[in-house]
Amino acid sequence: MTWRPSVFVLIGFSASLAITGCSNSKKGFALKGSVSYQGKPLPSGVVRLFMNEDRVTVARIQPDGSFEATDVFPGEAKATVEEDPTARMRKMMPATGATAGMPAAAGPMNRSSLPSVPLPAKYKDPSTSGLIFTLKAGDPLNIELR
C-alpha cells in the first residue's frame, strides 16, 4: 500500500477540525444591567438579547431589577423584556405549598413572593420593543421601560 501526501494532508485537516471545531472562535462576555418600569426597578422577569449572527442570550431579572447575561457579543442588539415564565405558570397551577396551608420552601428557588408586573405586549417582541442597544464589554446595560 502506498501512502500519498494528499492523504496525510486530509487526515491532518480533519484532525484540526475535530480539535478546534467548526465554530467561530470568538468568546462572549458577561453583561450586567438593570431593568426599570415606570421609574421603578422591575422585580422579576426575563431579558432576551438578540444579537448579530442569530445569537440570543437570556437573563433572569433579580428582585432588585438587576440581571446578568452571559455569552454576550459586542455590537448592536435588540432586547425584549417579559414577565417571569414561572410566575405565569404559578397563576395556572392549583394552590399548593404555602397557599394551601403548608410552609413555603426557603431559599432562592422560592420566587412566589415576588410580584409579577404586567408589561405592555410590545416589549415581548424584538421587532416592536424599540429596545435597541450597542453592547460593549464592561459597559452596563440599563433598560428603562415606560
LINCORVEN-V944375 format. One record per pair of residues at least 4 apart in sequence whose ideal C-beta (glycine too) atoms are under 8 Angstrom apart, sorted by the first residue. I is the first residue (numbers start at 1). J is the second residue. D is the distance in whole Angstrom. If there is no record, write none. Layout:
i: {I,I}
j: {J,J}
d: {D,D}
//
This chain:
i: {3,3,4,5,6,7,8,9,10,11,12,13,14,15,16,17,17,20,24,26,28,28,28,28,28,29,29,29,29,30,30,30,30,31,31,31,31,31,31,31,31,31,32,32,32,32,32,33,33,33,33,33,33,33,33,33,34,34,34,34,34,34,34,34,34,35,35,35,35,35,35,35,35,35,35,35,35,36,36,36,36,36,36,36,36,37,37,37,37,37,38,38,40,41,41,41,42,42,42,42,42,43,43,43,43,43,43,43,44,44,44,44,44,44,44,44,44,44,45,45,45,45,45,45,45,45,46,46,46,46,46,46,46,46,46,47,47,47,47,47,47,47,47,47,48,48,48,48,48,48,48,48,49,49,49,49,49,49,49,49,49,49,50,50,50,50,50,50,50,51,51,51,51,51,51,51,51,51,52,52,52,52,53,55,55,57,57,57,57,58,59,59,59,59,60,60,61,61,61,61,61,62,62,63,72,72,72,73,74,74,74,75,75,76,76,76,76,77,77,77,77,78,78,78,78,78,79,79,79,79,79,79,79,80,80,80,80,80,80,81,81,81,81,81,81,81,82,82,82,83,83,83,83,83,83,84,84,84,84,85,86,86,87,87,87,87,88,88,89,90,91,95,95,96,96,97,97,97,97,97,98,98,98,98,104,104,104,105,105,106,119,119,119,120,121,121,122,122,122,123,123,123,124,125,126,131,133,133,135,135}
j: {7,8,8,9,10,11,12,13,14,15,16,17,18,19,20,21,22,25,53,73,57,70,71,72,73,72,73,74,137,68,69,70,72,49,68,69,70,72,135,137,140,141,66,67,68,140,141,47,66,67,68,69,140,141,142,143,41,64,65,66,67,140,141,142,143,41,42,45,47,61,65,67,81,142,143,144,145,40,41,42,65,142,143,144,145,42,117,119,145,146,145,146,65,64,65,66,61,65,81,117,145,61,63,64,65,114,115,117,61,63,83,84,87,111,114,115,116,117,60,61,81,82,83,84,117,119,58,59,60,61,81,82,83,84,85,58,59,61,67,69,79,80,81,143,56,57,58,79,80,81,82,126,56,57,58,59,69,72,77,78,79,135,55,56,77,78,79,80,126,55,56,57,72,73,75,76,77,135,73,75,76,77,73,71,73,69,70,71,72,69,67,68,69,70,67,84,65,66,67,81,84,66,67,114,77,135,137,135,135,136,137,134,135,132,133,134,135,132,133,134,135,126,127,129,131,132,126,129,131,132,133,141,143,123,124,125,126,129,131,119,123,124,129,131,143,145,119,123,124,87,88,116,117,118,119,88,111,114,116,89,90,111,91,111,114,116,92,116,93,112,116,99,100,100,102,102,103,104,105,112,102,103,104,112,110,112,113,109,110,110,123,124,145,145,125,128,128,129,130,129,131,145,129,129,131,143,141,143,139,141}
d: {6,7,8,6,6,6,6,6,6,6,6,7,6,6,6,7,6,7,8,7,8,7,4,5,5,5,8,8,4,6,7,5,7,8,7,5,8,4,6,8,8,6,7,7,5,5,8,8,7,6,8,7,5,4,6,7,7,8,5,5,7,7,8,5,7,7,4,7,6,5,5,7,6,8,5,8,7,6,5,6,6,8,7,5,7,5,6,7,4,8,7,7,8,6,3,8,6,5,7,6,7,7,5,8,7,5,6,7,6,7,8,4,6,7,4,7,6,7,8,4,6,6,6,5,7,7,6,7,6,7,7,6,8,6,7,7,5,6,5,7,6,7,6,7,6,7,5,7,5,8,8,8,7,5,8,8,6,6,5,8,5,7,8,5,6,5,7,7,5,4,7,7,7,5,6,8,5,7,7,5,7,8,8,7,6,5,6,5,6,7,4,6,4,8,7,7,7,7,5,8,7,5,6,6,8,6,8,7,6,6,6,7,6,7,7,6,8,7,6,8,5,4,8,7,6,5,7,6,4,8,6,8,6,6,6,7,5,5,7,6,5,8,7,7,6,6,6,7,5,6,6,5,7,7,6,7,7,8,6,6,6,6,7,8,7,4,7,8,6,6,8,4,5,5,7,5,8,5,7,8,6,6,4,7,5,7,8,7,5,6,5,7,7,8,8,8,4,6,7,5,7,6,7,6,8,6,6,8,8,7}
//
